[in-house]
Structures are given as structure tokens and as C-alpha cells.
Amino acid sequence: MNIRYGFGKTVELDFDQAIERVMQVLQGEGFGVLADIDIAGAMKKKLDQDMPPYRILGACNPPLAHRALTAEPSIGLLLPCNVVVRQDTAGQVHVEFMDPDAVLQLVDKPDIAELAAEVKQRLERVMQAL
């Protein structure tokens, strides 16, 4: 997966294993998961529509988030870093990461650009560890 606003990969894990592994590796890079949104569950409940498993994990590294909020208080609009774990109709599991560079380029501050690069490096290490 390679799009302007994210990056990711297909993993050789089942969906539940992928969720567990992603959370574990995120923690190793200093991220906690502040939000866990079950999109497939919400679509079933609200629209009675079935879809393959799809979860959005709102990952946050508190020291990095604090630096970002100190440099630009309104940057909370762009936080946390979203990580998507989804299964496609063929049963393959994909893990996708919001690209901090793409999103944080909206903020024209050198401190933020430097911080975005650091966050991206950490997220890329998470992806590589999967």
C-alpha cells in the first residue's frame, strides 16, 4: 500500500493476531492506543451492513504529542496517529498507517516537520516489525 497520506503492508496473521501484534509493537515504540474504533461493528449496528473486520486504532506517543501540542496548540485536530487494521474480502489482513509527514505538512512550522519525521520513523519501524 502506498498512497499520499499513508503507508502499510499485508501481514501473514489473522485479524485478531494482527490487532494484538500491532498494539504490542506500537507499545515498544512508545505509543498507546487511545481509541479503538470497530468500523465493521458500527456499520452492522447502524446500517445493518456486513463488511470484513475493520478497526481504526488511535495511537499516541505522549512525549511526542506533548511536543507537538506545545509547538502548535491546534494540532490536536490532526492527532492521534491512526492505524487501520482491516481484512479484505479475500481474507488478507492489511495494516495501514497515517503518514505524519503528509498530514503535518499542513502545519507550516519547522518544529512540527522535525517531529513528523520522528513519528514517521517510529511508525515505519512498527510496520517493519509486523
N, C-alpha and C positions, 0 to 999 in steps of 0.2 A: 504494500500500500504506500503510495507516495502522492499526496495531494498538497496543495499550497498551505493548508492550515493544519496538517497533521502528518504523522508517520506511524508505521506499525508493521505487524507481521502476523502470519498464520502460525499457530502453535500446534504441536502434536500432543495436546491434552484435551480431556473432555471439558465441557463448560465449567463445571464446579471445580475441577482441579485447576483450571486456568484462573478463576477468581481467587482461589486460595494462594496460588503461586504469585500472582500479580501483587496481592496485598503483602505477602511476605517479602518480596523483592523491593517493593516501594518502601517498606519499613527499613530495610537495610540501607536505603539512600536517604533516610530521614523524613520520609513522607508518612503521614497518617491519612486515613480516609475519613473525611468529614461528612460526606454524603454518599449514599449508595442507592441509586435510583433504578428500580426494576421497570424498565420501559415495557417489556413484554407483558408483565403483570398488570401494569396500568392500562395498556391497550385492551387487554382482556376484560378488565373490570369496568372501564369507562365506555368502551365501544363494542364489547363482545367480539373482538377481533383477535384471532390467533396469529402469533408470529413466533419465530425461533427466539430462544433466550437472548436477551439484550440488556446489559446493565451499564450504567454510567457511574463511574467512581470519581468522586470529587476529592482529588489528592492535594494535600497541603503539607509543605515543609515549613513549620512555624518560624524558624530563624530567617529563612528566605522571604517568607510572606511579610514578616515584620520589616525587613529592609525595604521591600517594595512599597509597603504602606507608608513608611516614613518618608520615602523619596517622592511619593505621589499618592496622597490620601484617597483619591477617587479610583485608584487602580483596583479596588475591591470589585468593581464592575467586571473585571477580567479574571478574577480568581474564583475558585481554586483551579488547579490544572485538571482538566477532565481526561479520564482514561476510559475508553469504551472496551468492554469485553462482549463480543457478540458471536452468535453461531449463525452461519448462513443456512440456506435451505438444503444444501448438500451435506450438512453436518460438520463442516470445518469451523474451527474456532479462531477468531481473529482478535488481536489485542491492538488497539489504536490509541495514540497519544496526541493530545493537542500540542501543536508546535508553539512553544512560548515565544520564539522569535517572530512568528507570523502575527500573533495576537499582540504582543507587547511593542511591536513596531508602531502601533497606533499611538503610543506614548513617546513623544519626541524628547527623551532625556537620556543622556549618556549612562547615568547610573542604572537606569532600567534596562538598557540594551545589554550592559555587562551582566546584570542579574539574569536576564532572559537566557543568555548564553550558558550561564552556570546551571540554570534549571534544565535547559535542554540537554546538556551533557549528562546530568543525573538521570533524566528520563530515557535517554538513549542507552545508558548502562542498564537500566531496568529492562528495556526491550531486549538487549543482547543476552541478559541472564535468563530469559524465558525459554 
